[in-house]
Amino acid sequence: MKSIYHFFRLIRALNLLVIGLTMTVVEVFLLRYNTIPPFNYFESGYFYPYYSDELSKFYLLLISTLLIAAAGNIINDYFDVKADRINKPDRLIIGRHIKRRWAMVLHWSFNLLGFILALYIGYVLQNVWIPIVSFLSINLLWFYSTYFKRKPLIGNVMVALLLGVIPIYVLVFNLPIDDAIIPTELGNHLISKSYLFYVILFLSCLAFLQNLIRELVKDIQDIRGDLRLNAVTFPIRFGIKKTKLLITTFWILTLLVMFLYARFIALFDFGLKLRKPRGINLSDYTSFDTDTFGPLLLSSLVIFVISFIVIISSSKIKGYKIASLLLKISMVLGLLTPLFL
């Protein structure tokens, strides 16, 4: 049992869960605007084989992505053993609980299986972008762990970009997307492709910026161990004060994206209301769940603001760990908002 526990720690199961949740939310959001109901497998005793087939392909994409992400986490820990002995000796896994050669075997096995699944999905859907993104992700995660992680900012941007591109990856999987129909009590209303694209673009930007901030916070946490490896991360090169200034810049950009996201949804909803038939209650005609979407996005914003206050005021590792956790919670809440559009 202990080996299984340490295996899940090694692949960072919680982070993989967030990735899986992100992909599932985006897929459900896109499917909602298709003519086939997202979770209506049976209707009047009949089974929808087409949708079942499409869903199975998404599951394969999900497994492929999680395998490649797990492989990236393993190789990252593999090259971080020396630093982790200083930064987090109580959480050291490779060399203590899992042998180094087994870690490398798991890394290559996961990457190989993940890429084979991506090739299969790309072949079946005739979508060349799926194996291309998969191949690039495998290589970027390797070069990040071996070289770029110890360089100022570029490594942080690489990881944040790989996580931020996940919603777009699911969108690419669903291409081509036809103009969708939203069924309402007032009839059917045509939704343009740009609506779907913009929502996913906002999600990607939020995921990218919040993960970029988290990566910089983690670099501040790991200064002692990184110095031991002769790494030149942003906090080591420019100092903690300038790192917090850079975090502030990204924090303001994130707030701006959140505002634009909320404004886009509100304007879109207002545009639908303008086209409503006369005599219909305005509250019955909305493009999103106002009782859930607003509070969810607001909760994400509040936690994000609190995390920023903790980052700026902290001078100890414990404070940065709390801030990192708050950032993750804020990001998850923000990623759930498309379920209520």
C-alpha positions in Angstrom: 0.0 0.0 0.0 2.8 2.4 0.8 4.3 1.9 -2.7 0.9 2.9 -4.2 0.7 5.9 -2.0 4.2 7.1 -3.0 3.4 6.4 -6.6 0.4 8.7 -6.5 2.6 11.3 -4.8 5.2 11.0 -7.5 2.8 11.6 -10.3 1.1 14.4 -8.3 -2.4 12.9 -8.5 -4.1 16.1 -7.3 -2.6 18.1 -10.1 -3.6 15.4 -12.6 -7.1 15.6 -11.1 -7.2 19.4 -11.9 -6.1 18.8 -15.4 -8.7 16.1 -15.9 -11.4 18.3 -14.4 -10.4 21.2 -16.8 -10.6 18.9 -19.8 -14.0 17.5 -18.7 -15.5 21.0 -18.0 -14.4 22.2 -21.5 -15.8 19.1 -23.2 -19.1 19.3 -21.4 -19.3 23.0 -22.2 -18.7 22.4 -25.9 -21.1 19.4 -26.0 -23.9 21.4 -24.4 -24.1 23.4 -27.6 -24.3 20.4 -29.9 -27.6 18.9 -31.0 -26.9 15.7 -29.1 -27.6 16.1 -25.3 -24.3 15.8 -23.3 -25.3 13.1 -20.9 -28.5 11.7 -22.5 -27.4 8.2 -23.5 -30.9 6.8 -23.6 -34.1 8.3 -24.8 -37.3 6.3 -25.3 -35.2 3.1 -24.9 -32.8 3.9 -27.8 -29.0 4.2 -27.4 -27.0 6.8 -29.2 -24.0 4.9 -30.7 -22.6 8.0 -32.4 -22.3 9.9 -29.1 -20.9 6.9 -27.3 -18.2 6.6 -29.9 -17.3 10.3 -29.6 -17.2 10.1 -25.8 -14.8 7.1 -25.9 -12.4 9.2 -28.1 -12.5 12.0 -25.5 -11.7 9.5 -22.7 -8.7 8.3 -24.7 -7.6 12.0 -25.1 -8.0 12.5 -21.4 -6.0 9.4 -20.6 -3.3 10.4 -23.1 -3.0 13.8 -21.6 -2.8 12.6 -18.0 -0.2 10.0 -18.9 2.0 12.6 -20.5 1.5 15.0 -17.6 2.3 12.2 -15.1 5.5 11.4 -17.0 6.4 15.1 -16.8 5.9 15.2 -13.1 8.1 12.0 -12.7 11.0 13.4 -14.8 10.8 16.7 -12.9 11.2 15.0 -9.6 13.9 12.8 -11.1 16.2 15.8 -11.8 15.2 17.6 -8.7 16.4 15.0 -6.1 19.3 17.1 -4.9 17.2 20.2 -4.5 14.4 18.4 -2.8 16.7 17.0 -0.2 17.0 20.6 0.9 13.7 22.2 0.0 11.4 19.3 1.1 13.4 16.4 2.6 10.3 14.9 4.2 8.6 14.7 0.7 11.5 13.1 -1.2 10.2 10.1 -3.2 12.7 9.1 -5.8 15.7 7.4 -4.3 13.9 6.9 -1.0 10.6 5.2 -1.8 10.9 4.6 -5.5 14.2 3.6 -7.2 15.6 5.9 -9.8 15.6 3.3 -12.6 11.9 2.5 -11.9 11.1 6.2 -12.1 12.7 6.4 -15.5 10.9 3.3 -16.7 7.6 4.8 -15.6 8.5 8.1 -17.3 9.2 6.6 -20.7 6.3 4.0 -20.5 3.8 6.8 -19.7 5.1 9.0 -22.5 5.1 6.2 -25.0 1.5 5.0 -24.2 0.3 8.6 -24.1 1.8 9.4 -27.5 0.4 6.2 -29.1 -3.1 7.1 -27.9 -2.6 10.6 -29.3 -1.5 9.1 -32.7 -4.6 6.8 -32.7 -7.0 9.7 -31.9 -5.4 11.9 -34.5 -5.6 9.1 -37.1 -9.3 8.3 -36.4 -10.3 11.9 -36.4 -8.0 12.9 -39.2 -6.7 15.6 -36.9 -2.9 16.1 -37.1 -2.8 18.6 -34.3 -3.5 16.1 -31.6 -0.3 14.1 -32.0 1.7 17.3 -32.7 0.6 18.9 -29.4 1.3 15.6 -27.6 4.8 15.3 -29.1 5.6 18.9 -28.3 4.4 18.5 -24.8 6.6 15.5 -24.1 9.7 17.3 -25.4 9.0 20.6 -23.7 8.5 18.8 -20.3 11.8 17.0 -20.8 13.8 20.1 -21.7 12.0 22.0 -18.9 13.1 19.5 -16.3 16.7 19.1 -17.6 17.5 22.7 -18.5 14.9 25.5 -18.6 13.6 25.1 -15.1 16.8 26.6 -13.8 16.6 29.6 -16.0 14.9 32.9 -15.1 11.3 33.1 -16.2 11.5 31.0 -19.4 10.9 27.7 -17.5 7.9 29.3 -15.6 6.4 30.4 -18.9 6.8 26.9 -20.4 5.0 25.1 -17.6 2.2 27.8 -17.4 1.8 27.6 -21.2 1.5 23.8 -21.2 -1.3 24.0 -18.6 -2.9 27.0 -20.2 -3.2 25.3 -23.6 -5.3 22.4 -22.2 -8.7 24.1 -22.8 -7.6 24.9 -26.4 -6.4 21.3 -26.8 -9.9 20.1 -26.0 -11.3 22.6 -28.5 -8.9 21.3 -31.2 -10.1 17.8 -30.4 -13.7 18.9 -31.2 -12.9 20.7 -34.4 -14.6 21.4 -36.7 -17.3 23.0 -34.6 -20.5 23.8 -36.3 -22.7 26.7 -35.3 -24.5 25.4 -32.3 -28.1 25.5 -31.2 -29.2 26.5 -27.7 -32.6 25.0 -26.9 -34.7 27.4 -24.6 -38.3 27.8 -23.7 -38.4 30.6 -26.2 -37.3 28.5 -29.1 -33.9 27.8 -30.8 -31.3 30.5 -31.0 -28.2 30.4 -33.1 -24.9 30.8 -31.2 -21.8 31.8 -33.3 -18.6 29.9 -33.1 -16.9 33.0 -31.7 -18.8 32.6 -28.4 -17.3 29.2 -27.8 -13.8 30.3 -28.9 -13.8 33.4 -26.6 -15.0 31.5 -23.5 -12.2 28.9 -24.0 -9.7 31.6 -24.8 -10.5 33.4 -21.5 -10.2 30.1 -19.6 -6.8 29.4 -21.2 -5.5 32.9 -20.3 -6.7 32.6 -16.7 -5.1 29.2 -16.4 -1.8 30.4 -17.9 -1.5 33.6 -15.8 -2.5 31.9 -12.5 -0.1 29.0 -13.1 2.6 31.5 -14.0 2.2 33.2 -10.7 2.2 29.9 -8.9 5.5 28.9 -10.6 7.1 32.1 -9.5 5.9 31.6 -5.9 7.3 28.1 -6.0 10.6 29.5 -7.2 10.7 31.7 -4.1 10.0 28.7 -1.9 12.8 26.7 -3.5 15.6 29.2 -3.4 17.8 27.3 -1.0 17.7 24.0 -3.0 18.0 25.8 -6.3 21.2 27.6 -5.1 22.6 24.1 -4.3 22.1 23.2 -8.0 23.6 26.4 -9.3 20.2 27.3 -10.8 19.5 30.8 -11.9 15.8 31.2 -11.3 14.1 34.6 -11.4 14.2 35.1 -7.6 17.9 34.1 -7.5 18.8 36.3 -10.4 16.8 39.4 -9.5 15.8 38.9 -5.9 12.6 38.3 -4.1 11.5 42.0 -4.1 11.6 42.2 -7.9 9.9 38.7 -8.2 7.0 40.0 -6.1 6.9 43.1 -8.4 6.6 40.8 -11.4 4.0 38.7 -9.7 2.0 41.9 -9.1 2.2 42.7 -12.8 0.8 39.2 -13.7 -1.8 39.6 -10.9 -3.1 42.8 -12.4 -3.3 41.1 -15.9 -5.2 38.3 -14.4 -7.7 40.7 -12.8 -8.1 42.3 -16.2 -8.8 39.0 -17.9 -11.4 38.1 -15.2 -13.1 41.4 -15.7 -13.1 41.0 -19.5 -14.5 37.4 -19.1 -17.3 38.6 -16.9 -18.1 41.5 -19.2 -18.1 39.3 -22.3 -20.6 36.9 -20.8 -22.8 39.8 -19.5 -22.8 41.6 -22.8 -23.6 38.3 -24.6 -26.4 37.6 -22.3 -27.7 41.2 -22.7 -27.6 40.7 -26.5 -29.8 37.6 -26.2 -32.3 39.4 -23.9 -32.6 42.2 -26.5 -33.9 39.6 -29.0 -36.4 38.1 -26.7 -40.1 38.0 -27.7 -42.5 40.4 -26.1 -44.4 39.4 -23.1 -41.7 37.1 -21.8 -40.2 37.6 -18.3 -36.7 38.8 -18.7 -35.4 36.7 -15.8 -36.5 33.5 -17.7 -34.3 34.4 -20.7 -30.7 34.2 -19.9 -27.6 32.5 -21.4 -26.2 31.5 -18.1 -27.1 30.4 -14.5 -27.0 33.8 -12.8 -27.4 32.2 -9.3 -24.2 30.1 -9.8 -21.9 31.7 -12.5 -21.6 35.1 -10.7 -20.9 33.8 -7.2 -18.5 31.2 -8.5 -16.4 33.8 -10.5 -16.6 36.2 -7.5 -15.4 33.4 -5.1 -12.5 32.8 -7.5 -11.7 36.5 -7.5 -11.8 36.9 -3.7 -9.5 33.9 -3.1 -7.2 35.2 -5.8 -7.0 38.5 -4.0 -6.3 36.8 -0.7 -3.6 34.7 -2.2 -1.9 37.9 -3.5 -2.0 39.5 -0.1 -0.4 36.4 1.4 2.3 36.4 -1.3 3.2 40.1 -0.8 3.2 39.9 3.0 5.0 36.6 3.4 8.6 36.1 4.2 8.5 32.4 5.2 8.1 29.2 3.2 4.8 28.4 5.0 3.2 31.6 3.7 4.2 30.9 0.1 2.8 27.3 0.4 -0.6 28.7 1.6 -0.6 31.2 -1.3 0.2 28.5 -3.8 -2.8 26.4 -2.5 -5.1 29.4 -2.6 -4.1 30.1 -6.2 -4.9 26.5 -7.1 -8.4 26.8 -5.5 -9.0 30.1 -7.3 -8.1 28.6 -10.6 -10.3 25.5 -10.1 -13.3 27.7 -9.2 -12.7 29.8 -12.3 -12.4 26.7 -14.5 -15.8 25.5 -13.3 -17.7 28.6 -14.5 -18.3 27.3 -18.1 -20.6 24.6 -16.6 -23.1 27.3 -15.8 -23.0 29.2 -19.2 
